[in-house]
Amino acid sequence: MSGVRTSVFKAGLEALYLTGAHRMLRPITGGIGAILMLHHVRPGEARDFAPNALLEVTPDYLDGVIERVRQSGFDIVTMDEVPGRIALGGEGRPFVAFTFDDGYRDNAEFAYPILKKHGAPFTIYLPTSFMDRRGELWWLVLEHTVRTQRAVTATIAGRSVHFDCSTATLKTEAFREIYWWLRSLPETELRAYVRDLSARHGIDFRDICRDLCMTWDEVRALGADPLVTFGAHTVEHLMLAKFPEETVRQELVASKARVEDELGRPVCHFAYPVGDPTSAGPREFALAREAGFTTAVTTRPGVLFAEHADHLTALPRVSLNGHFQSLRYLDVLLSGAAFAFFNRFRRVNAA
């Protein structure tokens, strides 16, 4: 989310909360439940350059979220329970499911003790190459490269561009320009580019994976608690819609089989990497069903409605975004009013 969109969305959350509109709209926009999406959970630290801060929340915030959803009358359920809860439509109690993408070590170190304290079940989606210590977390590798250098030279659209990275502001500008140019490339080119860029600045992309992600032994240790469910998240964390059908099918089937083999239990749930409309669409939703997944989640923002019973491999989620760590914002998000507002803003902005 760009800086402008973040500011607009935050202003919208504030307006909905302060006017109480989210409470009035909830019977219309609130749906029957929500799947909450998280990535990193770790103590906050002051950083002037943090382009991926939206992907992390603090342990205190997670603790407050769990307390708030229960105080608001929501049940906390497993992803195994979600299809049945959706099938009940409006007849059941409202519910949330906690989900974590990518298998970061901080999920075990900081999130798990809080979830355990509250007896709250949760699901972690595993990209198997990350657990194998060879995953390409290219967005974090790019961040680390820019953070550790006073200058970065990149080739963009055939031009050699020199970025002054001597201040946090200049680092942010450099990261943003390189990142969004990369997103326009085929993913194989994107990854090769980041691999080369980081290597030319003395950085091994695999070190980021080793530092941040759980090993299979750590996954198994965490999975000994019945509160924990594991899902698949592909092998290589690919934006699937950008690849041929056979590659997508292989990523789905191989990741499911690998997690099942490592953990000795069925894997019924899947998360699409990146998960926006450019990364997962109708073809991927159908292939996830074909691969045997009961549910599959996107990053498309929204709450759940009874109609999602017919779309269990295309479920939206509510992102617990690091830029919006306020429980008042959580109330607005769970009301569904925020998504109605933002969709309206996008339509008007595009007109």
N, C-alpha and C positions, 0 to 999 in steps of 0.2 A: 504494500500500500504506500503510495507516494506521500510526501509531506503534506501536500495540499489536501489529498483525499483523507489523510489521517485527521487533519485539523477540522475538515468539514464533518467527518463522522463523529468526532469527539463533540463538536458543537451540537450536532443532532442528538447525541446521547444526553447531553446536559439539558437541552430544551425539552426533550421528552420526559426526563426525570423531574425537572423543576416544575413543569406544568401539570404533572400527574397524568399526561396523556397516555403513557404506557399502561397505566392501570385501567383506563377506560377502553383502550384498544385490545387488551389481552383476551377478552372473550372472542374477538374476531381473528387476531393475529397470533395468539399464543400457542395454538396447536395442543398436542397431548404430551409432549416431552421434548427432550433435546439430547444430542450426543455432544459432549464437551470435548474440545480438541486442545491438547497441550503438546509441547515439545520438551524444552528444558525447564527444570525447577531447581533453582539454586539461589543462594544469598545474593542480594543486590550489591553492586559495587559501582562507584562513580566512574563513568567512562565518557569522555567527550566524543569518542568515535565508537559507535555501536550499531552498525547498519542492520544487524540481525536481531536487535533487541526485541522486536515483536514476537520472537520465538521463545522468549524466556519469561517466567514469572517467579516470584519469590516464594519460599516455603510459607511465610506468614500469609501471603495472599491465598495460596491453595487452602490453607487451614480455614481461612475466613470463608472461602467459597463453599467448602463442605458444610460448615455450620449454617451458612445462609440458605443453601438450597433445602436443607432439612427444615429449618425454621419456616421456610416458605411453603412447606407441604409437599415437597418432591421426595419420592423414593429414589434411592441410588441403586441402580440395577446393573447386572452384568450384560455384556453384549449378547450372551446366550438368551437372555430374557427379552431383549428388545423386540424381536419379531412378534412374540406373543403379546407384548404390551401394545404394539402398534395395532395388532389385530383386534384388540379390545376397543379401539377407537376412543371415544370420549367417556366410555363407561368405567375405566380404571382411574386410579390416582395418577397425577402427573409424575413424570420420572425423568431422571437424567442418568446418563452413562458416561463415565470418565474414560477417555482414551488418550494415549501418548504415542507419538510417532517417532520412529528411528532407533529406539533402544539405547538411549543415552545413559551413561553410568549415573548421572545425577538423579535419574528416576528412582534408582535403587537407594542412593545415598540420602537424598533429601525428600523426595515425594513419598516413597514407600512408608517411612515411619509415620508420616502424617495420615496417610490413608489407612494404615494399620490401626492407629490410635482411634480412628472414627469407625473402624469396621467397614470401610467403604471399598467395594470391589472396583477393579479397573482393568483395562486392556492395554497392552503394549504391542504395537505393530513393528515387526522386525524385518529390516532389509538384510538378508543373510550375508551379503558381502561385508557389511559393517561388523558383524560378529566374527567374521573370518579375518578381520584386521586389515582388509585391503579396500575398503569402501572409499568412494570418491565423494566426499562431502564438499563439492566444488564451491558452494556459496560461502562456506566457512573457510576454505582454503584461500579463496579470493580475499576475504576479510582479513585473514592473518597476514597475507602477503602485503596488503596495503598498510596494515597497522605497523608492521615491523620495518617498513622502508621509508626513507625520507624522499625518495623519488621512485617512480615506476614508469618504465617505457613499455607501451603496449602498441600492437599493430591493430588498428581498427579500420575496417573497410579498406584495407590495402594501404593505409597511411600509418606511419610511425608517429605515435603521439606520446609526448613526454608529459607526465603528470608530476607536478610538485606536490609532495605528500608531507611537507614539513609541519603542517598544523592539522588539528582535528577537522577543521572546516574543509581544508583542501583534500584531506583523505576522504571525507564524506562525498565530496563532489567527484573525485576520481572513481571511487567505488561505484557510485550511482551510474556514471557514464559507461563504465566497463560492464557492469552487471546487466543493464538493459540492452546494451548491444549484444552481449552474449545470449540473452534470452531470444534474440531474433535468429540465432543460428540453429542448424540441426544439432541435436544434443551430442552426437559423436564429435562434432567439431568443437562445440562448447567445452567438452571435457578435455579434449586434446589441447585446446588453447590454455585452459587454466593449469593443466599439468605442466605445460611448457613454461608459462609465465612464472609459476611458483618455483620451478626448478632453476630458472635463470636467476632467481633471487635467493637461491640456496635453501629452498624449503621442499621437503618431501611430503607430498599430499597424504601419504599413509600415516604420517605421525599424527595428523589431526584425528584420524579415525581411531588410532590406538589410544590417544589421550582421552577421547570423549565417549567412546562407545563400549558397551559391555562385551565381555567375552561370552562364549557359550557356557562356560562354567558359572559365570556370574548370572546368566539367564536362568540356568537350572536351579541355582540356589534361591533366586527370587521366586521362581515358579513352584517351590515347595509349599508356598502359602496358597491355600485355595481361593484367597481373594484375588489372585492374579490370573488373568487369561492372556495368552499370547496369540496374536494374529500375524499374518504375513503382510509384507510391504514390498514385494518383489525381491529379486536377487541383487540387482545393481542400482536400485532407486532411480529407475528411468521414468521420464515423462512419457507414458505409454502411448498416448495418441500420436506421437511423433515417429513411431516405429511400425514396421510391417506386422501384419497380423500374426505371423508365425513367431516372431520375436516376443510379442505380447503374450501369446499363449505359453511360450516357454518360461517367461518370467513368472507368470501366475502359477503354473503347475510346479515348476522347480522350487520356488520359494515355499509353497505349501508343503511339498514333500520333504524339503530339508528341515523345516521347523518341526514337522511331525517326527522325523527321524531323530533329531537331536533331543527332543523332549519326551518322546514316547507317548504322545497324546494327539487326538484329532485337532486339526486347525480348521475352524469354520468361518473365520472372519478375516477381512482384507481391507487395507487402506491404499488408495491410489497415491503414489508419490506426486507431490505438488498439488494434484487433485483439483485444479481449476478446469474450466471448460477447454482450455488448450492442451490439457494433459490427460483428460479422461472424458470420454463421451459414450454415446450409445454402443459403439463397437466394443469398448472395454467393459461396459456394464454387462453385455451379453456374454463376453468371454469369461468374466468372473463367475457368472452363473454356471457356465459350461465346465469350469474348473472345479466346481463343487463347493464354492463358498456360499454360506447361508446369508451373510451380509457383506457389503463392501461400502466403505465410507469415502466421501469426497472431502474437499475443503470448501465446497460451495456453501455460502453462509445461509443458515436457516434453521428453524425448529421443525419438529416432526408432526405430521398430520396422519389421519387414518389412511389417506390415499397412498402413503408410502408403503403400505402393505403390498402394492403391486410393483414397487420399485426398490426392493431390498438391497440391490447391488448398486444403488445410486443415491445413498443417503446423505443429506446435508449435515453439517456440524456447526456448532457455535464455538468459535475460536476464543480461548482465553488469552487474549493478545497482550503482550508485555507493555504496549503503549496505553492500555486502558485498565490498569490494575486498581479498580475502584469497585466496591461491592454495589454501589448505586448503579454503575453501568451494568453490572451483572443482572440486576433486576430488570433493566430495560431490555437487555439481550434476551432473557428468558421469556419476556412478554411477547417476543416476536415483532414488536413495534419498530425496533431499530432496523430490521431487515426491510420492512415495508417502506420506511423512510429512505433508506439508502438506495433501494431499487428505484424509488421515485426520483431521487436526486440524479441517478445515473441516466434515467430516461430523459429528464429535462436537460441535463448537461450534454447529451448526445444529439438533442434536437437542433 
